Amino acid sequence: MKRAGQKGVAGTEAPGTSQTSKKQKTSLYGSGFGESDPCSSMDWGSLPHHVILRVFQFLTLVDRARASSVCRRWNEVFHIPDLWRRFEFELSQPATSYLKSTHPDLIQQIIKRHADHLQYVSFKVDSSTESAEAACDILSQLVNCSIKTLGLISTAKPSFMNVSKAHFASALTVVFVNSKSLSSIKIDDTPLDDPSLKVLVANNSDTLKLLKMSSCPHVSPAGILCVADQCHGLKELALNYYILSDELLLALSSEKHVDLEHLRIDVVSENPGQVQFHTIKKQSWDALVKHSPKVNIVMYFFLYEDEFDAFFREETPVTHLYFGRAVSKAMLGRIGMNCPRLIELVVCANGLQPLDDELIQIAERCKNLTAMGLGECEVTCRGFIEFVKMCGGRLTQLSIMEEVLIPDSDYSLDRLHLEVSKHLGRMWFPDMMPTW
C-alpha cells in the first residue's frame, strides 16, 4: 500500500516523479516525515546557486565534499571560486593529535583546481615535524596563488621549528614571489630568516599591512628594519622583544611611513635567570608616539620576577599590558608611575601582598585605563572600592576573581558588589572560580 506522501494533490503520483527519486527522498530524510512535511516533495537540486553556496559556506570541508555528490548542480556550486577564497588546511598525525586532518586527495584536488582562487589561507598543524613538512610541501605547490592572508599555526611546539630552515624558506618564497598581494601574515614560532623577509618585502611592499612573527630566532633586527624601511603601509607588527631596538623604533617613526596602529611585543623567558633583557630608550618610544599618536603598544610578559629589572624604569607609552606569570608589587608600582597611556592591565598572579596602594596609584596616574583583570592577587575590599571610585564609569571591563578580594571592617563581599556597581554605573559582580 502506497503512503499518502508519495501522491500528488489529486491522490495520484506527481508527474515526472520516478520510483528512483522517491526512494532517494525516503533514504535522505528517513521515514519519520509526516504527510504535511514540505521537505518530502522538495526538489533540492533546483535550488538557486546562491542559496546552495550559502549553505555550503556553513559546512565543514568534509560535509561540503559529501554534499557535492548529491547532484550535478550541487557539484557545480562546490567548485565556484567564491567558496575557495578562505581555506584552512588541517594537518596532523593520528597518533599525536586531536586535529582531524584534511584528506591528502582533497588537498591535491584543491591545489589542482583552486590554487588561483585561494586568498585567505591558514595551516593548522600539530606538534609533529611530519605535519609541518606537509604544510611546506603544500606551500611549495601554490605557484598560481594570489593569497592575501597567510597564517601558519602550530597547536603545540616544536612543529615548524623542527623543519629545516632551507625547506621552510623555499616554501615561503614560492608564496611570497607569486602572491604579490599579501596583506596579512602570521608566522609565529617558525624558522623564518632575513633573506625570506627580503623576498617578502621585494614582492609585497605595497600591500603588506600586518606582520606577526614572534619567536622567530633566525630573524635579526636588520631583517625587521628591512620591513620597516620599505613597507610603508604597515599597520600592525608583532615581534619578540629580543628583536626590538631603538633603531627599529626610530625607523618606524620615519616620516615616509603611514602611521603604525598596533605594535605587539612578546617578552618571553624559557629559562629563569638566563636571559638579560636590554632597555629601550625613552627618546625612541617618544619618537614612535610622536609620529603615530594613536598607536597601541601591546606587551605580553612571560617572565620570572627577577627578570623585570630592565622594564618601566622610565616612562613607557605601553597601552596594553598582560602578565602571564607572577609580577611583584614593585613592578606594579613602576607601572603606575611610568605608564600614563595604559588602557588595559591584566595580572595573572602576584602573591600574598595586598596591592591597594599600587592599584590606587594606577587609577590616579593612568587616566586612560578602561580594562582591568586580576587573577591570583590580593586586594582589600576598601582598597578595591577606592580604585573603582577613582576610575569611575570609564572602566568598561572589570574582571576580578572573588578570591582576590579580602573583606575588611568596612566592607563585606555582599556589600562590595553594590558599592562597586554604584561607581561603575552598572551592575557588577566579582568572577567566581569555576569548579569541576
HELIX and SHEET records of a PDB file:
HELIX    1   1 ALA A    4  GLN A    6  5                                   3    
HELIX    2   2 GLN A   19  TYR A   29  1                                  11    
HELIX    3   3 PRO A   38  SER A   41  5                                   4    
HELIX    4   4 TRP A   44  SER A   46  5                                   3    
HELIX    5   5 HIS A   49  PHE A   56  1                                   8    
HELIX    6   6 LEU A   61  ALA A   67  1                                   7    
HELIX    7   7 ARG A   72  PHE A   78  1                                   7    
HELIX    8   8 PRO A   81  TRP A   84  5                                   4    
HELIX    9   9 PRO A  104  HIS A  114  1                                  11    
HELIX   10  10 THR A  129  SER A  140  1                                  12    
HELIX   11  11 SER A  159  ASN A  162  5                                   4    
HELIX   12  12 LYS A  165  SER A  179  1                                  15    
HELIX   13  13 ASP A  194  ASN A  204  1                                  11    
HELIX   14  14 PRO A  221  GLN A  230  1                                  10    
HELIX   15  15 TYR A  241  ILE A  243  5                                   3    
HELIX   16  16 ASP A  246  LEU A  252  1                                   7    
HELIX   17  17 LYS A  282  HIS A  291  1                                  10    
HELIX   18  18 GLU A  305  GLU A  307  5                                   3    
HELIX   19  19 LYS A  329  ASN A  338  1                                  10    
HELIX   20  20 ASP A  356  ARG A  365  1                                  10    
HELIX   21  21 CYS A  381  CYS A  391  1                                  11    
HELIX   22  22 GLY A  392  ARG A  394  5                                   3    
HELIX   23  23 GLU A  402  VAL A  404  5                                   3    
HELIX   24  24 LEU A  413  LEU A  424  1                                  12    
SHEET    1   A12 ARG A  86  LEU A  91  0                                        
SHEET    2   A12 TYR A 120  VAL A 125  1                                        
SHEET    3   A12 THR A 149  SER A 154  1                                        
SHEET    4   A12 SER A 184  LYS A 186  1                                        
SHEET    5   A12 LEU A 210  LYS A 212  1                                        
SHEET    6   A12 GLU A 236  ASN A 240  1                                        
SHEET    7   A12 HIS A 262  VAL A 268  1                                        
SHEET    8   A12 ASN A 296  PHE A 302  1                                        
SHEET    9   A12 HIS A 320  ALA A 326  1                                        
SHEET   10   A12 GLU A 344  ALA A 349  1                                        
SHEET   11   A12 ALA A 371  GLU A 376  1                                        
SHEET   12   A12 GLN A 397  ILE A 400  1                                        
SHEET    1   B 2 VAL A 379  THR A 380  0                                        
SHEET    2   B 2 LEU A 405  ILE A 406  1                                        
END                                                                             
